[in-house]
Each structure stands twice: as C-alpha cells, then as structure tokens.
Amino acid sequence: MIEIRDISKSYDDGASKALSGISMRIDDGRVFGLIGTNGAGKSTLMRIMSGVIRPDSGNVWYDRRQFFRVSGRTGRVSGEDTALKTDICFLPDSWNFPLNATPAECAHRFQLFYQNFNEERFRKMMQTVGLDLSRPVRTFSRGMRKETSMLLGLCAGTRYLFCDEIFDGLDPVVRQAMKSLVAEEMVDRNFTPVIASHNLRELEDFCDHVGLLYKGGVLLSEELENMKLSIHKVQFVLRDKGREDELCRNLDVLQCRKRGSVMEILARGSADDIMQTVRSEDPVFAEILPVTLEEAFIGETEVNGYDFNSLFS
Amino acid sequence: MTSTVSFRKELRDNMRERIWLFAIILAVGILLLPVAVFLEIQDASLESVHSNIVDAFRQTAGLQSGYMGAAVSVAAGMASVSGFSWLGSQERNDLMHSLPVSRERIFAVIYTSGAVLCIAPYLICQIFAALVVPLVNGCFQGALAVEGLKAAAFFILAFLSVYSVFCLGMILSGRTGLGAALGIFILVIGPAVYWLVTILIHVNFSTVLIAGNSFQWMLSPVALAVSGPGKDFSTWAAVVGLAVWAVACLILDCRIYAMRPSEKAGSAFIFRWISPVLQIILMAFGGFGLGLMFGYYNSTSPSYALFITGAAVGCLVVWIISELVFYGKIRHFRKKCRLIAGAFGGTILIFLMFALDPLHVDQRIPDADHVQAMGLWSDSLDYLYMTTNDTSGTEYREFDERISDVLITDFEPMYEMAQEAASSQDAESDIYQSNHTEEAGTNVLIDIGWKLKSGRMVYREYSVSDASLEKMWDDYRDSDEFDENYNPFRKISVSDIHSVSVYSTTDADDNTEFLDLDEGEKQELVDALAEDFRTSRPKELLQSYYQVALDINEWSENTKDPLMNITVYDSYKNTMAFLQSHGAAEVLNTLNTDETVSAGA
C-alpha cells in the first residue's frame, strides 16, 4: 500500500506551486488511475513517489515504511530509502535512456539495478511486438519507444510501476496489448500499476481506482465501481411536464439536461431507488443509460463547484 | 559483497559508455610522453639542448613540464563534462534518480569512472616514457624511474584536484556548457582576483612592490599543475595545495550532488543565489577592466572621471552578456538595477580604496620592533662592478630574489634611510621621474625588503637621494655583516674561477691579456677587489672614470663558460697594483691617465 500524506511541492523557489498538501492512498493489487489536466501535478506526484524529486513537505509511505528521510535539524528531505526503490519502477512520458542505446543495452542496465529483471521474458516480448533488440532507439518512433519502455517496466519485476502518460502515442492495438500485459502481470504476482493520464476514456475500462488532480490538489479519489454504482443516468419523458421540477427535487441530481421533451438526469443513488422515484411520476418512458467515467466525474466536480468542461479544456 | 560487486559492474558499465575518453587520452598521451621523451633524448645525446637525460625527461614529462599540467587540466575537463552532462537532461535525471541506488553511489561511480579513464592511459604512457623508451635507447637510469614516479604522483593529484573543481561546476549548473564554464570560473577566479589587486596596486601605489610568492599559485589547482614546483614553492607545498583543493572540492561535490534538486535540469544554476553572486563578480571585473582602460589610457595623467565612466559601461555590458548567457534573454531590468548599481558601487569603492589610499599604505613602513632583517637592491648597484654591455655571466633575477640573498640583521641605517624616503614620498609624485638638483644630486631607485619576525616579507620601492644612500653606506663602513652581503667580491669562490683576462674599455684594438694566476694569486685578486669596493662609495663609483675591465670565467654546473665582467675603477688602487704586477702591464700602459671624465651623468 502506498500512502501519500500532505505532499507539497513548488518550483522556481516557491513561485510555482505544483502540489499543495496532497494526501491519498493507493492499495496494492489495484490499477490506480491518476487523472488531471496538463499542469495538474500528475508528473510531479509520480516523480516524488519514485524519488526522482523531493517534496518540500510531507512524505510517502510504502507499507508503513517512510520513503523520504527528513533531516531533524532543518526539517527538509535529505534522501530516500534506497531499499524501497527496488520495488519501484518509474516510466516517464519521454524516453530516458541514451538515444544511441539499444533495447538490449537498456535491459542490461535495468538488470544491474533490478535484481528481478527478467531479461529472457523481455527479449521474447520484444520479439512478439516486432521490435529489434539491437537497433538504436533513436531509429524508433515515439510509439515504439513507449512500447520498449513499457516492456522494460513490466519485466523489471517491481511491485509498483508508475507510468506517466505511457499510452499516449500508442495505436489502439498496441494499447490494448499493453493493458492485457498489465492485467496478466497483476494476476501472476503482487503488482500495482499507477497510470497517469489526462485521457479519461483511455483509463475507463482499465482502472480500479481513480484520483483526480486539479491545480495541485486532489478533487476526488474513489473506486471506479463505487462511483459507477452510486451514480446513474436516467432518460425519461413525463406526461405532465410540470412535474419535471418536482421530480428533480426528489432526486439527488448532479446534472440535468433537456432535449426537446426528453429529460436526461445524472443522479446519485441506487438504480432501483432512482427508477422507483421516476416511475412514481407516471413517465411515458424511462430507462437507465450506461454512465461513462467522464459523466461520473461531472457530477462530483460540478457539485464541488468546478466547471468540468473547463478542467479538461 | 553484493554491494561491492554491483559497484564494480556499474563502474564497468559507465566506463564502457565512455571508452572513447580512454582512447583520446591514450592517443594524446603517447604524443606528449613517450614520443616527446624519445625526441628529447635524441637531442640530449647530441648535446644540443640538455646536458643530461634526466633533465630532458624532467622538462618533458617530469615535474617541470608545463604542458603536462595543461594537458591534465584539459583531461579533467573532458572527464567531468562527459560524466555529468546528463544532469542537464530531465529525462536522464528521471532515469538515474528513479533507479534503486543512492545519490552518493551514482556520484561515486561516475567520478571514479572518469578518473580511471584518464589516469590509466596516463600511467601507461608514463611507464613507456620513463622506462621503455630509455631502455630501448640504452640510456636508462634509476633517476629516470624516480622522476617518472614523482611526476606521475604529482600529475595524478593535479588531475584529481582540477577534476573535482570541474565536477563542482557541472553539479552546480543544470546546463552542460554553463557547468563547464562555471568550473573554469572557479579555477581562474583566485588568480584573477590576485592579478587584479596587483594591477590596482601597480597603477595606484608608487612604492608598493609585489613579489612572486607561493600564495598566488595556491589560488588555483591549474596554476599549481601548470607551473609545477619551482622557484616560488616547493614540491611539498604544491602537493599540499593540490590535496587541499582535491579533498575540499570532492567533499563539496558529494554533499551538493546528494541534495541536488533533479527538477533543476535545464536551469542555469541549481541554487538561486549563484546567479547574482556570479553576476556581481563578473560585473566587478568588467567594471575594473573597462574602467582601467578608460581611466589609465594615459598612464602619466590618469582620470578618475574616465575610470568611473568605464566602470559603469563595463558593469552594464557584462550584466547584459551574463543575462543572455544564463537565461537567453534580458529579464527584469528594473529589478536588476539594484544589482547592477551594487556591483558598480562596490567597484568604485574598492578602486577608491586604492586610488585615495586612506590607510596611507604607500607611506607606511613596518614597525622596527616587528622587523627581523632588511635588505635592499637597485639595478644601479649592478653598474658598480659590472660593465653595462655584458651581463651574460649572470642570469636575470627578480628583486625579491636579490634582496633575499642580502638580508642583514644590523638594519638600523637601512631602516633610517627607508623611513626618510617614505616620509618624503609624495603621493602625487612619480618616483620614476628623474629628480636631479645641484644640492640633492641624483636620485636612485632602490628596492627595499623587510623580513618581519613573522616570516613575511614586505617590499617597497623608493626614490632615494644619493646623499641618503651615501650616508647609509658610511654608517655601514665598519659593518662586517654589510660587507659580507653587499660586497659582491666576498661571494666569489676562488675554486669557481677558471681564468682571468684584462682589457681596456678604451682600447680601439680590443687587446685582451690573460693572466696566469695560481689559486693563491686568484684569492689575492679577489681580496684586492673586495677591499677596494669596501672603501669606495656608490656615488663616487657612479661618477668615476673607468677604463679597465676584468673577465672572470666561472665554471658552473648548468652553464658553459659564463662570463663575469668587473669594472675596475681608477680608484681601485689595490686591484690596479695587483694587475700591474701580475701581467697586465701592457693593457694598463695603454690607459690615458690624464682624462678625468665623469662616467655617470
């Protein structure tokens, strides 16, 4: 389990605040999606969790072990627990090995530091996706570099894999293949991927838990299933148009939209309760529609006073 | 065991990435060491340059090789840049600092790798230069191996000290070019400040003299490496200086790297305060540079107004350049006005401290209670016993070296003369101007040195009237210590005299007579010269007529047949009598005894 407690981070000597007192929890064995706009603080948080950069305040706990050492004299972070880092592999959004290196050399480098790195498996996977182990990475496309990076991370054998916008630039087939590999990995061993992205649709069918960052803070952090179970979209037409407002008042409505005669509302509550309330108004028709992750977020963020569209515009 | 094995593997991995560095150092090292030594040995055997092979080796690949010092400095720069250039890349920071390895270990691997890649090829080349090449040429000596070992130890230490400084520059910056420049800045700032202070003293003070000393070399490991142990400091002093630089910078490297923020990749500097501090120092140098150029363009009448103008322009220009280099653009000019004004103000303040001399440094001399010994020298004194056109028998020596040879503890008359000269020194006067009056006579420029009880030397240069000089000389009439130190003929060792010849300076036929003297007669001649000099006075000698000169041929270890020319004044009665009676009659008979032309005007 990863616990992030009151992490704050500024750049440019305090001029630019990237994270402001962030706290969240990431359970083992779950795919955690870290969502936010550009500049929300996703990459900063990932780098802090990997030990690449150090927070101004706060700490990260891995299975109740403190990750950052804090100087008693100055109160500032003075280093990380290197032993804990053997369980962490960080894949940033850009290729970070020397461009003249070949995938084989990169694997060799990873093997020096990650004792559980499975070089044989890496070779097989590279061959499966059709990438040449002996070709310099500078001849690879952006997508091919991401594939290589992802395979290196998966074969590192670490408990935690932090991927920063790793699916960007991948074609749909490869993207799906990567997701499958992650799922396989989770079945085979104790493995927890944390995926950062600004694309809600990409993570919708993949993540178990999502955390939404906005301007350095956490807007929400919740199980996706719970979110979907507790929010439903209902489309209906009432015989008595005058009863529409009354109906909306009887439900915990997050969003309400009208297209001609048809009302579409996003409401919090169980499906049965919502339908019972709607049917009590004798509708011409009423049905429950699937809720997307994006729609689920709409309610949560707009209730908190944020214009969801402006968050992702 | 696991940790050690892993360190070795990481080291090997890093070295493999930079194996090109080893190749370059080896290629250059072959040329600078075994090939150069081979060529020098060839010359030495032909007796064209050096008298022995060890000396040839010492100047080519040994401790006196200046270009080896420069070469190790360049190698150090290459090693540090190639090892730490990745610090400017956010992507590489993401990789290196996310790996399960401590910052200290990362630094240790890279630092060690760079050192091994440079030191290993150097040692290979040095072994070839000191052992293989001489063996192949059949001229190997044990002394060569000793010289090779000493040089290897010295230049490895020099490399490590310069390397540590360059690494510090790279670590303090988030950009490769700027990091290398910062390393160079740290290496030159010490000598640059010393040099600037020396110039300010030279242009503003008329009496203060700055002697070469080991302190200036200690200000930079490059200076120590390039100059090598020499006349200004011993080998051990150089070794200690280099060791201090190496250890101090290595500690700083480790500490700063461990706390270096990764997010500073791409930034000019990792700490905010570095930029203004650097800019202030650079602006000060720019201000002084242009200020001195404007203000002292006419050295005889410097202008403070022009200096201030030049300083202002220099500060501004340097600030603009530094902003462009550090940030690529000029930012916040209004906010930076205070910085520029501060640098300008500091420059003017420092300059005024020298120009106005509020502490009267130019007029001050050390307290007599603090003085252990004193000495003086003047180029005019050289004329007292040498002809003006041939000083090939003596090598040029700086004033501090001259004075250190003639320090005496009975310094009271000398101190009084210096006191009088200092108190009469006008801040506006130029001591280099000729100052002749009928009453005072001619002034002589004298360099005076005080050796304080603390061991420190203080030097001044004064324009002393010949009356003062005469008085001092008179006061030392009966002083054996003064005679031993200032009578040049007391320092001649008869065993060094090979032959003596006499000639007349006025003889158009240039007749020279060689005197056939045994050891006893040579001693007699030297004693006669010494006695004649002792009873004479500088003014008298400078105004004396002379027609005779002696050539004394000395044998010396390093030189062949140097000549010492001695002016034999008409007042040198003892010497003249000796020459008359020992085979120089023919030359003496050609002298014109009626003329009494003054030789010094």
Interface residues (C-beta under 8 A of the other chain):
Chain A: Y11 D13 R47 S50 G51 V52 I53 R54 S78 G79 T82 A83 K85 T86 I88 C89 F90 P92 S94 W95 N96 F97 P98 H108 R109 L112 F113 Y114
Chain B: S6 K9 E10 D13 E17 Q90 E91 R92 N93 D94 L95 H97 S98 L99 P100 V101 S102 R103 A258 M259 P261 S262 E263 R272
